[in-house]
Amino acid sequence: MAGLQLSVLAACAVLFVLAAPSIAGDPDMLQDVCVADLASPIKINGFPCKANITADDFFFAGLKKAGNTKNLAGSVVTAANVQSFPGVNTLGVSMARIDYAVGGQNPPHTHPRATEIIFVTQGTLEVGFVTTNNKLFTRFVTVGEVFVFPRGLVHFQQNRGHGPASVIAAFNSQLQGTQAIATTLLAATPPVPTDVLAKAFRVDNEDIDAVKARFQ
């Protein structure tokens, strides 16, 4: 009897492991295509399908041109995810182009629903991610090189070259989600209580209020 119970437990463990990939990413497709109907009032885990589709639904030209990097971060992300490219709905993939001015930064952030891999198309970047035990993995990457950021981990990119830089990023989700750490904590609506952040960062309330003011 004990042997039978052990066999059942082992079988359950194997089934759980086999199911893990589908749990870790977007749900599996149940049909050939499902172009997102972004105008639909129906709210589901994802987007409902358009009734009438054409080849243009599977085409996106938005990554051809560099974005405007004249902002405080000195970088801009041009997304080709389901919100701008409805044809990727249910396909479990999306892309983005990231452009950086000299010294520009894609600030520390996370993607809760996707692993990210970047291919450098211009310039030199310092990139890195931090594990859940606070170990930093960082290095320089340049044209033609690739770096991967594991799903959910805090990561960043900084232009360390003497000219503009750019990458093409790919994600294993139609909508990876992005949480910029500083903006999430300091510009939330309603705001995260100042004393909570002051205690977390081990500074005075006045210091937090001063930084919060810069995000308004």
C-alpha positions in Angstrom: 0.0 0.0 0.0 2.8 2.4 0.9 4.5 1.6 -2.4 1.3 2.5 -4.3 0.9 5.8 -2.4 4.6 6.6 -3.3 3.9 5.9 -6.9 0.9 8.1 -7.0 2.8 10.9 -5.3 5.6 10.6 -7.8 3.2 10.6 -10.7 1.5 13.8 -9.4 5.0 15.4 -9.0 5.8 14.6 -12.7 2.5 16.0 -13.8 3.1 19.2 -11.9 6.5 19.6 -13.4 5.2 19.0 -16.9 2.4 21.6 -16.3 4.8 24.2 -14.9 5.8 25.8 -18.3 2.2 26.5 -19.1 1.6 27.9 -15.6 4.7 30.2 -15.9 3.7 31.9 -19.2 0.7 33.0 -21.1 -2.2 30.5 -21.5 -1.9 28.1 -24.4 -3.7 28.9 -27.6 -7.0 27.1 -28.3 -7.3 28.3 -31.9 -5.1 29.4 -34.8 -5.4 33.1 -34.3 -7.2 35.6 -32.0 -6.5 39.2 -33.0 -7.3 41.3 -30.0 -10.4 43.4 -30.1 -9.2 46.3 -28.0 -12.5 48.1 -28.3 -14.6 45.3 -26.8 -16.3 46.1 -23.5 -15.9 42.5 -22.5 -13.2 42.1 -19.9 -11.4 38.7 -19.6 -7.9 37.5 -18.8 -6.4 38.9 -22.0 -8.5 40.3 -24.9 -11.4 38.9 -26.9 -11.0 38.1 -30.6 -11.9 40.4 -33.5 -14.6 39.1 -35.8 -13.0 40.1 -39.1 -9.2 40.0 -39.6 -6.8 40.7 -42.4 -3.0 40.3 -43.0 -2.5 43.8 -41.7 -3.5 42.7 -38.2 -0.3 40.6 -38.1 1.9 43.5 -39.2 3.5 46.3 -37.1 5.9 49.0 -38.4 6.3 50.8 -35.1 9.9 49.7 -34.4 11.4 51.1 -37.6 12.2 54.6 -36.2 14.1 55.7 -33.1 12.0 57.1 -30.3 12.3 60.5 -28.7 14.8 60.3 -25.8 14.5 63.9 -24.7 13.2 63.1 -21.2 14.5 62.8 -17.7 15.5 59.2 -18.1 17.1 59.8 -21.5 15.4 56.7 -22.9 12.2 55.6 -24.6 10.5 52.2 -25.0 8.5 51.6 -28.1 6.3 48.6 -27.5 5.0 45.9 -29.9 2.8 44.2 -27.4 -0.9 43.3 -27.7 -1.9 46.9 -26.8 -0.2 48.3 -29.9 0.0 45.2 -32.0 -3.3 43.2 -31.5 -2.1 40.4 -33.8 0.1 38.9 -31.0 -3.0 38.3 -28.8 -2.8 34.7 -27.4 0.6 34.0 -29.1 2.7 34.5 -26.0 5.3 36.8 -27.6 5.9 40.5 -27.9 8.8 42.9 -28.7 10.0 46.4 -28.0 12.6 48.8 -29.3 14.5 50.8 -26.6 16.4 53.9 -27.5 18.9 55.7 -25.2 20.5 59.1 -25.4 24.1 59.5 -24.3 24.0 58.6 -20.6 20.4 57.5 -20.9 19.0 54.9 -18.7 16.1 52.4 -18.7 15.6 52.6 -14.9 15.5 49.6 -12.6 12.2 47.8 -13.3 10.6 44.4 -13.4 8.4 42.4 -15.8 6.1 40.3 -13.7 4.8 38.2 -16.6 7.9 37.7 -18.9 11.5 36.9 -19.3 13.2 39.6 -21.5 16.1 39.1 -24.0 17.7 42.1 -25.7 19.8 42.3 -28.9 22.0 45.4 -29.1 21.7 47.2 -32.4 23.6 50.4 -31.6 26.0 51.6 -29.0 27.4 50.2 -25.7 25.3 49.5 -22.7 25.9 48.4 -19.1 23.1 46.0 -18.2 22.3 44.0 -15.1 19.7 42.2 -12.9 19.5 41.5 -9.2 18.4 38.1 -7.9 16.1 37.5 -4.9 19.1 37.0 -2.7 20.4 40.5 -3.7 23.2 39.3 -6.0 23.9 41.6 -8.9 24.8 40.2 -12.3 26.1 43.0 -14.6 28.3 43.5 -17.7 28.8 45.6 -20.8 27.1 44.6 -24.1 27.6 46.1 -27.5 26.4 45.8 -31.1 25.4 42.3 -32.1 25.4 41.0 -28.5 22.6 39.5 -26.5 21.7 39.6 -22.8 18.7 38.0 -21.0 16.9 39.2 -17.9 15.0 36.4 -16.0 11.3 36.9 -15.4 10.3 39.1 -12.5 13.8 40.2 -11.4 14.8 43.8 -11.1 17.0 44.9 -14.0 18.3 48.0 -15.8 20.2 49.2 -18.9 22.4 52.3 -19.0 24.1 53.8 -22.1 27.8 53.9 -21.4 28.9 54.9 -24.9 29.7 58.2 -26.5 26.7 58.2 -28.8 23.1 57.0 -29.0 22.3 53.4 -28.3 19.4 51.1 -29.1 18.2 47.5 -28.5 15.5 45.2 -29.7 13.9 43.4 -26.8 11.7 40.2 -27.0 9.4 38.8 -24.3 7.6 35.5 -23.8 4.3 37.2 -23.1 1.9 39.2 -25.2 1.8 41.8 -22.4 4.8 41.6 -20.1 3.8 44.3 -17.7 6.4 46.8 -16.4 6.9 48.1 -12.9 9.5 50.9 -12.7 10.7 50.6 -9.1 11.1 54.3 -8.3 7.9 55.3 -10.0 6.0 52.4 -8.4 7.0 53.4 -4.9 7.2 57.2 -5.2 4.3 58.0 -7.6 1.6 55.5 -6.7 -2.0 56.6 -6.6 -3.0 56.9 -3.8 0.6 57.4 -2.5 2.5 54.8 -0.5 2.6 56.3 3.1 5.7 58.4 3.6 6.6 56.8 6.9 6.4 53.3 5.3 9.0 54.4 2.7 11.1 56.3 5.2 11.4 53.2 7.4 12.2 50.9 4.4 14.9 53.2 3.1 16.1 54.2 6.6 15.8 57.9 6.0 13.7 60.7 7.4 10.1 61.4 6.3 11.4 64.8 4.9 13.8 63.0 2.6 11.0 60.8 1.1 8.7 63.8 0.7 11.5 65.7 -1.2 12.0 62.8 -3.6 8.3 62.2 -4.0 7.9 65.9 -5.1 10.3 65.1 -8.1 7.9 62.5 -9.4 4.8 64.7 -9.5 
